[in-house]
């Protein structure tokens, strides 16, 4: 019997994890502003996500940009990441952006985390917990998603073998399609951490998070943002 204490200790081998951060949206419901550049304590959400993912031990990071890409890319220029640009802005979908991001991953990975860039409260421990839940998934499960009460949250983490399934679609993101069509291989990981269910789609969402944090959230002024 082989040793089960591998990968630096513990009962599970170390996973090699990649992440695709989706930051290509127009932010139309927010007034057509780049949601990934909304700031909490002076730090844009996109930077908060990249720092948290790195802290959780994610090995490879891809950011998908599209609308507002010059401004978003200017903010993350110093990070060791791959940028995948969605040039088809008029008819683009989230599925198309995710497909671009998944294609841009180059490493030999075990799992991929798909991260919407507009989730304001997620930190390193939240990603660490999600990866831990994936490690402990039952046999036969390929995709894990947080579930808080009756609400399904994000991010989603899934086995890299799904990338070879041929089910990637521009019309529907791979993880959503898999969740709907292969429920026996998906796990709703039950947690009481509602940070997995909070994103910023509208100005009301911003106000709710401001009340929760007890501090102002800065929405970017398009006229004041530099273009490079």
KACORZI-V610260 format. One line per field, one symbol per residue. psi: psi as a letter, one per 20 degrees, with the letter a starting at -180 (. if undefined). burial: + if it has 9 or more other C-alpha atoms within 8 Angstrom, else -. A space follows every 10 residues. Layout:
# KACORZI-V610260
psi = ???
burial = ???
This chain:
# KACORZI-V610260
psi = prpinrkjqr iqqpqoprqo pokiqhkgij klqohijppp kjpqhhhggh gggghjjphp ppppreqkhg gghhhjhjqm rppppoimhg jqrhgggggg ghhipirnqh qpppopikoi ipaghghggg hghghjqqqi pipppqpocj ppaqrqprpi hhhjijjpph hpqghggghh ilhijqpoop qjnihijorn hrhhggghhg gghkqqpopq ohhipqp.
burial = ----++---+ -++--+++++ +++++++--+ --++++++++ ---+++++++ ++++-+-+-+ +++++++++- ++++-+---- ---+++---- -+++++++++ ++-++---++ ++++++++++ -+++--++-+ +-++--+--- ++++++++-- -+++++++++ -++---++++ -++++-+++- --+-+++++- +----+++-+ +---++---+ ------+--+ --------
